């Protein structure tokens, strides 16, 4: 008899987890307040990025964030407010932003990203209707100091077995009027259209018998040694196994259990131009501006910003203006006016204080697992973390203590 599992959330993590749960013999039911992949899943930059070996919490990030935090057009913005959870998160982030943490976390991120890259290829080869492109990734540096620092990252990446080297921007992208000092190329990075990937996964899961139910989950409630799922409708439901993959809302759902899994929603923005004014051969990250520009076939997506403003949903026009100002600073023929009619997407990234996700069994619970907190690596880590948590639920320990959900006490 198949084991039962309820997955809370149907973003990239929920869909990938359900995919691998089925491969491990589970009968899966997914609860989602809206349609599948309606949160932070589909509007991201579309990068599968083994180059991202440095966690969000790293030396220098706190000081740079302080300089940026009150500028609404900066890559990083904190909405001023008295919020004890935010203050606690910032303190833990500061504690994690050291070289020892980077040295410990980087091999873990490398392993996870490379495994996910393999799994994306296997999933595409299995018949799922999405495509993996292999253009590599260019880190574009506006200053000599930035280029020097990025070359240090490249050296660290090579020490971990990855390819990375300095390149001529004009040779890689000759149609761009460059206003940058130089670039570093990571040829092992891929591109996947996250919207197409999620649609393909949902279609495959429905075909395999996964049940999707439109229900908003508001909390988990402990009943003796087990847990019930409390729904907004007033109903409750339960299962032999529960997997929480609700992204930025996950810690809210867990709040009533008295557990300490600190999380902050980090809002990002993007626009996708169906008839872009320029074509690129490679995805770019504008290092100082923290902006990603990704070509998807004939379309072009620009994405960026990290906004810690709680669960605020209003589109902030100055955040988009900041993204395009960054693009203009690096690319002389970038014209923001050509993007003025392009719809703006925004989504909440689930950010942990140490830049690593929570993957594995919930401390003190025998029937609840979690898989969230992937920040800007949600697409990159979707398959591998979905596989890890599914195998954990099947009885195998997650082999990375860095991902243990109870690591903050």
C-alpha positions in Angstrom: 0.0 0.0 0.0 1.4 3.4 -1.0 2.4 5.8 1.7 0.4 9.0 1.8 1.8 12.6 1.8 0.2 16.0 1.8 2.4 18.7 0.2 1.6 22.3 1.4 2.5 24.6 -1.5 2.9 24.1 -5.2 5.8 26.4 -6.2 9.0 24.9 -7.6 9.8 23.2 -4.3 6.4 21.7 -3.9 6.2 20.4 -7.5 9.7 19.0 -7.5 9.1 17.4 -4.1 5.9 15.8 -5.3 7.7 14.5 -8.4 10.4 12.7 -6.4 7.9 11.6 -3.7 6.0 9.7 -6.4 9.3 8.2 -7.5 9.7 7.0 -3.9 6.3 5.3 -3.9 4.2 8.0 -2.2 0.6 8.9 -3.0 0.6 12.7 -3.1 -1.9 15.4 -2.5 -1.0 19.1 -3.0 -2.7 21.9 -1.1 -2.3 25.4 -2.7 -4.3 28.6 -2.0 -4.1 29.7 -5.6 -3.1 28.1 -8.9 0.2 26.1 -8.9 3.4 28.1 -9.2 1.6 31.4 -8.5 4.1 32.7 -5.9 7.8 33.3 -6.4 8.2 30.4 -8.9 7.7 31.7 -12.4 9.1 35.2 -12.5 12.7 34.5 -11.4 15.8 34.9 -13.6 15.7 31.3 -14.8 19.3 30.5 -13.9 20.5 27.0 -12.9 23.7 28.3 -11.4 26.5 26.2 -10.0 28.4 29.5 -10.1 26.5 30.6 -7.0 28.7 29.0 -4.4 28.8 32.0 -2.1 25.8 32.0 0.3 23.7 35.1 0.7 25.3 35.6 4.2 28.9 36.5 3.4 31.6 39.0 4.5 30.9 42.5 3.4 27.3 42.0 2.7 26.1 43.6 5.9 28.1 46.8 5.4 27.0 47.1 1.8 23.4 46.5 2.9 23.7 49.3 5.5 24.8 51.7 2.8 21.9 50.7 0.5 19.1 50.0 3.0 17.4 53.4 3.0 17.7 54.0 -0.8 14.4 52.8 -2.4 16.2 52.4 -5.7 19.1 50.3 -4.4 19.6 46.6 -5.0 18.9 46.0 -1.3 16.2 47.8 0.7 14.8 47.4 4.2 11.5 49.0 4.9 12.0 50.9 8.2 9.7 49.4 10.9 9.8 48.0 14.4 9.7 44.3 13.8 11.2 41.9 16.4 11.3 39.0 14.0 13.2 41.1 11.4 15.7 42.3 14.0 16.3 38.7 15.2 16.8 37.7 11.5 19.2 40.5 10.9 21.2 39.6 14.0 21.5 36.0 12.9 22.4 37.1 9.3 25.2 39.3 10.7 26.5 36.4 12.8 26.5 34.2 9.7 28.3 36.7 7.4 31.8 35.5 8.0 34.5 33.7 6.0 34.3 30.5 8.0 30.6 30.2 7.1 31.4 30.8 3.4 34.2 28.2 3.4 31.9 25.6 5.1 28.8 26.3 2.9 30.4 26.7 -0.5 31.2 23.0 -1.1 27.6 22.1 0.0 26.2 24.6 -2.5 28.5 23.3 -5.2 27.3 19.7 -4.6 23.7 20.7 -4.6 23.8 22.8 -7.7 25.8 20.3 -9.7 23.4 17.5 -8.7 20.4 19.7 -9.6 22.0 20.4 -13.0 22.1 16.6 -13.6 18.5 16.2 -12.4 17.2 18.9 -14.7 18.8 17.1 -17.7 17.3 13.8 -16.6 13.8 15.3 -16.1 13.9 16.9 -19.6 15.1 13.6 -21.1 12.3 11.7 -19.4 9.7 13.6 -21.5 8.8 16.6 -19.5 8.0 19.5 -21.9 10.7 22.0 -21.0 14.2 22.8 -22.4 17.6 23.2 -20.7 19.9 25.7 -22.5 23.6 25.7 -21.8 24.9 29.3 -22.5 26.9 29.8 -19.3 26.7 32.9 -17.2 28.6 36.2 -17.4 29.3 38.2 -14.3 29.7 41.8 -15.5 31.8 44.1 -13.3 31.5 47.8 -13.5 34.7 48.7 -11.6 38.2 47.4 -11.3 37.6 46.6 -7.6 34.5 44.6 -8.5 36.4 42.7 -11.2 39.2 41.9 -8.8 36.7 40.5 -6.2 34.8 38.5 -8.8 38.1 37.0 -10.0 38.7 35.8 -6.4 35.3 34.1 -6.5 36.3 32.5 -9.8 39.5 31.3 -8.2 37.5 29.8 -5.3 35.2 28.2 -7.8 38.1 26.6 -9.7 39.4 25.3 -6.4 36.0 23.5 -6.0 36.2 22.0 -9.4 34.1 24.5 -11.4 35.1 26.3 -14.6 35.5 30.1 -14.4 37.7 32.6 -16.2 37.9 36.2 -17.3 36.5 37.1 -20.7 36.2 39.9 -23.2 32.7 41.3 -22.9 32.8 42.8 -26.4 33.7 39.4 -27.9 30.9 37.5 -26.0 28.2 40.1 -26.7 29.4 42.4 -29.6 26.1 44.2 -30.0 26.2 45.6 -26.5 27.6 49.1 -25.9 29.5 48.1 -22.8 30.2 50.5 -19.9 31.8 47.9 -17.7 35.3 47.1 -16.6 35.2 43.4 -17.5 33.6 40.1 -17.0 34.0 36.6 -15.6 32.4 33.7 -17.4 31.0 30.5 -15.8 30.4 28.1 -18.7 28.7 25.5 -16.5 25.6 27.5 -15.8 22.3 26.7 -17.6 19.0 28.5 -18.3 15.5 27.0 -17.8 12.3 28.9 -18.3 10.8 28.5 -14.8 7.2 29.1 -16.0 7.5 26.4 -18.7 9.2 24.1 -16.2 6.4 24.4 -13.6 3.7 23.9 -16.3 5.4 20.7 -17.5 5.8 19.4 -13.9 2.2 20.1 -13.0 0.9 18.4 -16.2 3.1 15.3 -15.5 2.0 15.1 -11.9 -1.7 15.3 -12.7 -1.2 12.6 -15.3 0.5 10.4 -12.7 -2.5 10.8 -10.3 -1.3 13.6 -8.0 -4.3 15.4 -6.5 -4.3 19.2 -6.5 -6.7 20.9 -4.0 -7.3 24.7 -3.9 -7.1 25.2 -0.1 -5.3 27.9 1.9 -3.3 26.4 4.8 -3.1 28.7 7.8 -1.3 26.6 10.4 -0.3 23.2 11.7 -1.8 22.0 14.9 -0.3 19.3 17.2 -2.8 16.6 18.2 -1.1 14.2 20.6 1.9 13.0 18.7 0.7 13.9 15.3 -0.2 17.1 13.4 -3.3 18.3 11.6 -3.4 20.9 8.9 -5.7 23.9 9.7 -7.4 25.3 6.6 -8.7 28.9 6.1 -12.2 27.4 5.4 -12.3 26.2 9.0 -11.8 22.5 8.1 -8.8 20.4 9.0 -7.1 17.6 7.1 -4.2 15.2 7.9 -1.9 12.7 6.4 0.6 10.0 7.3 3.3 12.5 6.1 3.1 16.3 5.8 5.6 18.3 3.7 5.7 22.1 4.1 7.0 23.8 0.9 5.1 27.1 1.2 8.0 29.4 0.5 8.0 32.7 2.3 4.8 31.8 4.1 6.1 28.6 5.6 7.3 30.0 8.9 3.9 31.7 9.4 2.3 28.3 9.1 4.7 26.8 11.7 4.4 29.7 14.1 1.8 28.1 16.4 4.2 25.2 17.1 6.7 27.3 18.9 9.6 26.4 16.6 12.5 28.7 15.7 13.0 28.6 11.9 13.8 32.2 11.2 12.7 33.5 7.8 12.2 36.8 6.0 10.3 37.3 2.7 12.7 39.0 0.3 10.8 40.6 -2.5 12.2 40.5 -6.1 10.9 42.1 -9.3 11.2 41.2 -12.9 9.9 42.1 -16.4 9.9 39.9 -19.5 9.9 41.6 -22.9 8.3 39.5 -25.7 9.9 41.7 -28.4 13.1 43.0 -26.7 15.0 46.0 -28.0 18.2 44.0 -27.9 19.1 40.3 -28.1 21.7 38.6 -25.9 23.5 35.3 -26.4 24.3 34.8 -22.7 22.6 35.6 -19.4 24.3 38.4 -17.5 24.5 39.4 -13.8 25.4 43.0 -13.3 27.5 42.5 -10.2 27.2 45.9 -8.5 23.6 46.4 -9.5 22.6 42.8 -8.4 20.5 42.6 -11.7 20.1 39.5 -13.8 19.3 39.7 -17.6 18.3 36.4 -19.1 17.5 35.5 -22.7 14.7 33.0 -23.1 14.6 32.1 -26.9 13.3 35.4 -28.4 12.3 37.0 -25.1 14.4 38.9 -22.6 13.9 39.0 -18.8 15.4 41.5 -16.4 15.2 40.7 -12.7 16.6 42.0 -9.5 16.3 43.7 -6.1 16.1 42.4 -2.5 13.4 44.2 -0.6 12.7 43.2 3.0 9.3 44.8 3.5 7.3 42.0 5.1 4.5 40.6 3.1 3.7 43.9 1.4 2.3 43.3 -2.1 2.1 46.8 -3.7 4.4 47.2 -6.7 7.1 49.9 -5.9 7.8 51.7 -9.1 11.2 53.0 -7.7 12.4 49.4 -7.4 11.9 48.9 -11.1 13.5 52.3 -11.9 16.5 51.2 -9.9 16.8 48.0 -11.9 16.8 49.9 -15.2 19.3 52.5 -13.8 21.6 49.7 -13.0 21.2 48.3 -16.6 22.0 51.8 -18.0 25.1 52.1 -15.9 26.5 48.9 -17.5 25.0 48.9 -21.0 25.1 52.2 -23.0 22.3 51.1 -25.4 19.9 50.0 -22.7 16.7 52.1 -23.1 14.3 52.0 -20.1 11.6 53.6 -22.2 11.3 50.4 -24.3 10.2 48.6 -21.1 7.6 51.1 -19.9 4.7 49.1 -21.1 6.0 45.7 -20.0 4.1 44.2 -17.1 6.0 44.0 -13.8 6.1 40.8 -11.8 7.1 40.5 -8.2 7.4 37.6 -5.8 8.6 36.8 -2.3 11.8 34.8 -1.9 12.1 32.8 1.4 15.4 33.9 3.0 17.1 32.2 5.9 19.7 34.1 8.0 22.6 31.9 6.7 21.6 31.7 3.1 20.9 28.0 3.2 17.5 26.3 3.0 15.7 24.2 5.6 15.4 20.6 4.2 14.5 17.6 6.3 12.3 16.5 9.2 10.9 19.1 11.5 12.5 18.9 14.9 10.3 17.1 17.4 7.9 15.9 14.8 7.6 12.4 13.4 5.2 13.3 10.6 6.3 16.7 9.3 9.1 17.6 6.9 10.1 21.0 5.4 11.7 22.2 2.2 11.9 25.9 2.0 14.2 28.9 2.4 16.1 28.8 -0.9 16.2 32.6 -1.5 17.5 33.3 -5.0 18.3 29.7 -5.7 14.8 28.3 -5.8 14.9 27.2 -9.4 18.5 26.0 -9.2 17.9 23.9 -6.1 14.4 22.7 -6.9 15.1 19.2 -8.2 17.9 18.3 -5.8 16.1 19.5 -2.7 12.9 17.9 -3.9 14.9 14.6 -4.2 16.6 15.0 -0.9 13.4 15.6 1.1 11.6 12.8 -0.7 14.4 10.4 0.1 14.4 11.7 3.7 10.7 10.9 4.0 11.4 7.4 2.6 13.8 6.8 5.5 17.2 8.2 4.3 18.9 11.0 6.2 19.6 14.3 4.5 23.5 14.1 4.1 24.1 17.8 4.7 23.9 19.0 8.3 24.0 22.6 7.0 20.4 22.1 5.9 19.1 20.8 9.2 15.8 22.7 10.0 16.6 23.0 13.7 20.1 24.5 13.3 19.1 27.9 14.9 17.9 26.2 18.1 
